[in-house]
Amino acid sequence: MTARPIDAALWRTAAVLVLGTFMATLDSTIVSVGVDTLADEFGAPVTGVQWVTTAYLLAVVTAVPASGWLADRFGGRRVWLTAVVVFLLASLLCALATTLPALIAFRVLQGLAGGLLPPTGQALLARAAGRDRIGRVIAVVGLVPLLSPVLGPLASGTILAVADWPWLFYVNLPIGVVAVFLARRWVPESEAGGKGERFDFRGALLLSPGLAVLVFGLTWFDQGTPLVAGIAVVLGVVMLAAFVRHGLRAEAPLLDPRLFTKPPFGVAALALVLLGASVFGTMFLLPLYLQRGPGLSTWDTGLLLVPQGIGAAAGSILVNRLVDRIAPRTLVLGGIGLVALGTAPFTQLGLGLPDWVIVVSLLLRGFGAALIGAPVMTIVYRRVEPARLPRAAGALNLLNTLGGSIGTAVLAVVLQARLAARGPDVAAAFADAFWCVLGLAVVAVAGATRLPRAGEAAPDKEKGHADA
């Protein structure tokens, strides 16, 4: 059967919904190169200001699991519009904050709203596109999460070069206002399909806080307080284990643990977690190295990272053409191979790398990452019944977010340990950390070989496959 063409109406819907994802993902990294500026503004140590970013990421992790239930209960379009409005309000409050604790509190509110935008938007888009067109659409809109780690530092450096720090948050206002206005015209209404299903409060009290505490503990290792970090990690693991036990017994859990044992969701989940860890982990390590090692400015660092975005854009164009013609496993394995090839030179930072090697490596990494994310999401969305798309989208986005958060936290711990061991040889310490990133690719290959061979996956009618 010939796939339907993608008409102008669907592209308009995709363009509007991607604005929400753009705001949410950009704000996860836009503060990264402004830490020193905020430290001077509020008279606080860098370790304290770092919570402006960490609090946002923890709030996102907390909000994502509830996105599916909210969309089922109130309708995806209504939840998406509400999240945009709250995100704009929180952005305004962040810009007007006069103390660091207030800024961190408003970033939590911003993260709670931002965590709802990508999964709800993807579910709305998947419903509007249908199974025969979702692969081509996701190949294009899936570019945004890959670009945000690159555009965030670049946008931050540009803004701070010409304006004060509040504009890091004011910049969201015109984007969000346009998104709300256009969404009311171009995003189709979605029915609330789960009005009779009760919210899993016990699961929410275990899953979201458990994830947040775990990420908190991992990030705290980098602050030189291993006892606090260790307690938090253990507590987070215990809470997540309790959630798994609860999820196996509950009639309608917030996230069904059995889902991850069902093909292809289990291996798709592994691929997305490792992709998030690799993309965000590298965007944590490389800018830090470029500023500490060669001593580049924030602006020059941002420019040197642009090739990864260019590679991702080129890869998304290719995926758009091939996603309906080539087996997803072929695309994903090819993408992992390119990411590994682009990562390998960074394991030799101790030998000194010319800029052109860094540029080519980032091009390869960006191109390869685009070949992984869109096909993996397409596999899952094609197998999920329309009524369960919000839950599936929430699960996929949670995994990608967790991969980025946990991957970055673990790499920060590894880097700190290697810096202590290597002493003044900063480049060698960063090279050691990149060996961990390369190791992620090896694990990802093992999982990707179990993805479906066929380019088209049949819809799954089994509840165990569909619950997300």
C-alpha positions in Angstrom: 0.0 0.0 0.0 1.3 3.4 -1.0 1.9 5.8 1.9 -0.1 8.9 2.0 1.7 12.1 1.1 2.4 14.6 3.9 0.1 17.5 3.2 0.5 21.2 4.2 -1.9 20.8 7.2 0.2 18.1 8.8 3.4 20.1 8.3 1.7 23.1 9.9 0.7 21.0 12.9 4.2 19.6 13.2 5.8 23.1 13.0 3.6 24.4 15.8 4.1 21.4 18.1 7.9 21.4 17.6 8.0 24.9 19.0 7.1 23.5 22.4 9.8 20.9 22.2 12.3 23.5 21.1 11.6 25.7 24.1 11.7 22.8 26.6 14.9 21.2 25.2 16.7 24.5 24.6 16.2 25.5 28.2 17.9 22.4 29.5 21.2 23.7 28.2 20.9 27.4 27.6 22.2 28.3 31.1 25.2 26.1 30.7 27.7 28.8 29.6 26.0 31.5 31.8 26.9 29.8 35.1 29.8 32.3 35.8 27.6 35.2 34.9 24.8 34.1 37.3 27.4 33.4 40.0 28.6 37.0 39.7 25.1 38.4 39.6 23.9 36.6 42.7 27.2 36.5 44.6 27.0 32.7 44.8 29.5 29.9 44.2 29.4 28.0 40.9 28.3 24.8 42.7 25.2 26.7 43.9 24.4 28.3 40.5 24.7 24.9 38.8 21.4 24.0 40.5 19.7 26.4 38.0 20.3 23.7 35.4 20.1 20.7 37.7 16.7 21.7 39.2 15.2 22.1 35.7 16.4 18.7 34.6 15.1 17.0 37.8 11.7 18.7 37.4 11.5 17.5 33.8 12.2 13.9 34.9 9.5 14.3 37.5 6.9 15.6 35.1 7.4 13.3 32.1 5.9 10.1 33.7 2.5 11.9 34.3 2.2 13.2 30.8 0.4 10.2 29.4 -2.2 10.1 32.1 -2.8 13.9 31.9 -3.3 13.6 28.1 -5.7 10.7 28.5 -7.6 12.5 31.2 -7.9 16.0 29.8 -7.0 15.7 26.1 -3.5 16.1 24.6 -4.1 19.5 23.0 -5.4 21.0 26.2 -2.5 19.7 28.2 0.0 21.0 25.7 -1.5 24.5 25.6 -1.6 24.6 29.4 2.0 23.5 29.6 3.1 26.2 27.2 1.3 28.9 29.2 2.8 27.7 32.5 6.2 27.5 30.8 5.9 31.1 29.7 4.8 32.3 33.2 7.8 30.4 34.7 10.1 31.9 32.2 8.9 35.4 33.1 9.3 34.7 36.8 12.9 33.4 36.2 13.8 36.6 34.4 12.4 38.7 37.2 14.0 36.7 40.0 16.1 38.7 42.5 17.6 35.9 44.5 19.2 32.6 43.6 16.7 30.4 45.6 13.8 32.2 43.8 15.4 31.5 40.4 15.9 27.9 41.2 12.3 27.6 42.4 11.0 29.1 39.2 13.2 26.8 37.2 11.5 23.9 38.9 8.1 25.2 37.8 9.5 25.8 34.3 10.9 22.2 34.2 7.5 20.7 35.3 5.8 22.4 32.4 8.7 21.7 30.0 8.6 18.0 30.8 5.1 17.8 29.4 5.7 19.5 26.1 7.8 16.9 24.1 5.8 13.8 24.9 2.4 15.4 24.6 3.4 17.1 21.3 4.8 13.8 19.9 1.6 12.0 20.8 -0.6 14.6 19.1 1.7 14.5 16.1 1.7 10.7 15.9 -2.1 10.7 16.1 -2.4 13.3 13.3 0.1 11.6 11.0 -1.1 8.0 11.3 1.2 5.0 11.1 2.0 5.4 7.4 3.4 8.9 7.8 4.8 9.1 11.3 8.2 7.9 10.3 8.8 10.7 7.8 7.4 13.3 10.2 9.4 12.2 13.2 12.6 12.1 11.1 12.2 15.9 10.7 10.8 17.0 14.1 13.1 14.6 15.9 16.0 16.8 14.8 15.1 19.4 17.6 16.2 17.4 20.6 19.5 16.6 18.8 20.1 20.3 18.1 19.3 21.6 21.6 22.6 20.6 23.2 24.4 22.5 20.4 22.1 25.5 20.1 21.7 26.0 23.9 25.4 27.0 24.6 25.6 29.0 21.3 22.4 30.9 22.1 23.5 31.5 25.6 26.9 32.9 24.5 25.2 35.1 21.9 22.6 36.5 24.3 25.1 37.2 27.1 27.4 39.0 24.6 24.7 41.6 23.8 22.3 41.5 26.7 21.9 40.8 30.5 21.2 37.4 31.9 17.3 37.8 32.2 17.2 37.5 28.4 18.1 33.9 28.7 14.5 33.5 29.8 12.8 36.4 28.1 13.7 34.8 24.8 11.0 32.1 25.4 8.2 34.6 25.5 7.7 35.4 21.8 8.2 31.8 20.8 5.6 30.6 23.3 3.0 33.3 22.4 3.3 32.4 18.8 3.0 28.7 19.6 -0.2 29.2 21.6 -1.8 31.4 18.9 -1.0 29.0 16.1 -1.9 25.9 18.1 -5.4 27.1 18.5 -5.7 27.2 14.7 -3.6 24.4 13.4 -3.4 21.6 16.1 -6.4 19.3 15.9 -8.5 18.7 19.0 -7.9 15.4 20.8 -10.4 13.5 22.8 -9.8 12.7 26.5 -9.9 8.9 26.4 -9.1 7.9 29.9 -11.6 9.7 32.1 -12.5 6.6 34.0 -9.0 5.6 34.8 -7.7 6.7 38.2 -4.3 8.3 38.6 -1.7 6.0 40.0 -0.7 8.1 43.0 1.4 5.4 44.6 3.3 4.9 41.4 3.8 8.6 41.0 5.1 9.0 44.6 7.7 6.2 43.9 8.7 6.7 40.2 9.1 10.4 39.8 10.7 11.2 43.1 12.8 8.0 42.8 14.2 9.1 39.5 14.8 12.6 40.7 16.6 11.4 43.9 18.7 9.0 41.8 19.8 11.8 39.4 20.4 14.2 42.3 22.6 11.6 44.0 24.6 11.0 40.8 25.1 14.8 40.2 26.1 15.3 43.9 29.1 13.0 43.5 30.6 15.7 41.4 30.2 18.2 44.3 32.6 16.4 46.6 30.1 15.0 49.0 30.1 11.2 48.4 28.2 10.3 51.6 25.2 12.4 50.7 25.4 11.3 47.1 25.6 7.6 48.1 22.6 7.8 50.4 20.6 9.6 47.6 21.6 6.9 45.0 20.6 4.1 47.3 17.3 5.7 48.2 16.6 6.4 44.6 17.3 2.7 43.6 15.1 1.5 46.5 12.2 3.7 45.4 12.5 2.6 41.8 12.6 -1.1 42.9 9.5 -0.5 45.0 7.9 1.1 41.9 8.7 -2.0 39.8 7.1 -4.2 42.4 4.0 -2.0 42.5 3.8 -1.7 38.7 3.8 -5.5 38.3 0.8 -5.7 40.7 -1.2 -2.6 39.9 -4.1 -2.7 37.4 -3.2 0.6 35.7 0.3 1.6 36.7 1.8 4.9 35.7 4.4 3.0 33.7 4.0 -0.7 33.1 7.4 -2.4 33.9 6.3 -5.4 31.8 6.5 -3.1 28.8 10.3 -3.3 28.8 10.3 -7.1 28.4 8.2 -6.9 25.2 9.9 -6.5 21.8 10.6 -4.1 20.3 10.1 -1.7 23.2 12.9 -3.1 25.4 15.7 -2.7 22.9 14.2 0.5 21.6 14.3 1.8 25.2 18.0 0.8 25.5 18.8 2.6 22.2 17.1 5.8 23.4 18.8 5.8 26.8 22.2 5.3 25.3 21.5 7.9 22.6 20.6 10.5 25.3 23.7 9.6 27.3 26.0 9.9 24.3 24.6 13.1 22.9 24.2 15.0 26.2 27.3 13.4 27.7 29.5 14.6 24.9 27.9 18.1 25.0 28.9 18.2 28.7 32.5 16.9 28.2 33.6 18.6 25.0 32.7 22.3 25.8 34.3 21.9 29.3 37.4 20.5 27.7 37.6 23.2 25.0 37.4 25.9 27.7 39.8 24.3 30.2 42.2 22.8 27.7 42.7 25.0 24.6 41.2 27.9 26.6 38.5 28.9 24.0 35.9 31.5 24.8 32.3 30.5 25.3 31.5 32.0 21.8 34.3 30.1 20.1 33.3 26.9 21.9 29.7 27.3 20.7 30.8 27.8 17.1 33.1 24.7 17.2 30.0 22.6 18.3 27.9 23.7 15.4 29.0 20.9 13.1 27.2 18.4 15.2 24.0 20.2 14.5 24.8 20.4 10.8 25.4 16.6 10.8 22.1 16.0 12.6 20.2 18.1 10.1 21.8 16.2 7.1 21.0 12.9 8.8 17.4 13.8 9.4 17.0 14.6 5.7 18.4 11.2 4.8 16.2 9.4 7.4 13.1 11.2 6.0 13.8 9.6 2.6 14.8 6.1 3.9 12.7 5.4 7.0 9.9 3.8 5.0 12.2 1.9 2.7 15.0 0.5 4.9 14.7 -1.8 7.9 14.9 0.3 11.1 17.7 -2.0 12.4 19.9 -1.1 9.5 19.5 2.6 10.0 20.1 2.3 13.8 23.2 0.1 13.5 24.6 2.5 10.8 23.9 5.4 13.1 25.6 3.8 16.1 28.6 3.0 14.0 28.9 6.7 12.9 28.5 7.9 16.5 31.3 5.5 17.6 33.5 6.6 14.7 33.0 10.2 15.6 33.7 9.5 19.3 36.9 7.6 18.8 39.1 10.6 18.1 38.1 12.2 21.4 39.7 9.3 23.2 43.0 10.6 21.9 42.7 14.2 23.3 45.9 13.7 25.2 47.8 13.6 21.9 46.3 16.9 20.8 43.6 17.2 18.1 43.5 19.8 15.4 40.2 21.7 15.0 39.4 20.0 11.7 39.4 16.6 13.4 36.9 17.8 16.0 34.7 19.3 13.3 34.6 16.1 11.2 34.1 14.0 14.4 31.1 16.1 15.4 29.6 16.0 11.9 29.8 12.2 12.0 28.3 12.1 15.5 25.4 14.4 14.6 24.7 12.5 11.4 24.8 9.1 13.2 22.5 10.3 16.1 19.8 11.3 13.5 19.9 7.8 12.2 19.1 6.4 15.6 16.4 8.5 17.3 13.7 8.8 14.5 13.7 5.1 13.4 13.5 3.9 17.1 10.6 6.1 17.8 8.9 5.1 14.5 9.1 1.4 15.4 7.3 2.0 18.7 4.7 4.5 17.5 3.7 2.2 14.6 3.0 -0.6 17.1 0.9 1.4 19.5 -2.8 1.9 19.2 -3.9 5.5 18.8 -5.6 5.6 22.2 -2.3 4.7 23.9 0.0 7.1 22.1 0.2 9.5 25.0 1.5 6.8 27.3 4.0 5.5 24.7 5.3 9.1 24.0 5.7 9.7 27.8 7.7 6.5 28.2 10.0 7.2 25.2 10.7 10.8 26.3 11.3 9.7 29.9 14.0 7.2 28.7 15.7 9.8 26.4 15.7 12.4 29.3 17.0 9.9 31.8 19.7 8.8 29.4 20.9 12.4 29.1 20.6 13.2 32.8 22.1 10.0 34.2 24.7 9.8 31.5 25.9 13.3 32.1 26.0 12.8 35.9 28.0 9.5 35.6 30.4 11.1 33.1 30.9 14.0 35.5 31.8 11.5 38.3 34.2 9.7 35.9 35.8 13.0 34.8 36.3 14.2 38.4 38.0 10.9 39.3 40.2 11.0 36.2 41.2 14.7 36.8 42.3 13.7 40.3 44.3 10.8 39.0 45.8 12.6 36.0 46.8 15.8 37.8 47.8 18.5 35.5 47.2 16.4 32.3 43.7 17.7 31.7 43.5 16.4 28.1 44.3 12.9 29.2 41.6 13.0 31.9 39.0 14.0 29.3 40.2 11.4 26.9 39.6 8.7 29.6 36.0 10.0 30.1 35.4 9.7 26.3 36.3 6.0 26.5 33.2 5.6 28.6 31.1 7.4 25.8 32.6 5.0 23.3 31.7 2.1 25.5 28.1 3.2 25.3 28.1 2.6 21.6 29.3 -1.0 22.1 26.4 -1.7 24.4 24.0 0.0 22.0 25.1 -2.3 19.1 24.3 -5.4 21.2 20.8 -4.1 21.7 20.2 -2.7 18.2 20.8 -6.1 16.6 17.5 -7.2 18.2 15.4 -4.5 16.5 13.0 -5.6 13.8 14.4 -6.5 10.4 11.3 -5.4 8.5 10.8 -1.7 7.7 7.2 -1.8 8.8 6.0 -3.1 12.2 2.5 -4.4 12.6 0.2 -2.8 15.1 0.3 -4.5 18.4 -3.1 -5.5 19.8 -1.8 -6.9 23.1 -2.2 -4.8 26.1 1.2 -5.7 27.4 2.8 -4.2 24.3 0.7 -1.1 24.2 0.7 0.1 27.7 3.1 2.9 28.1 
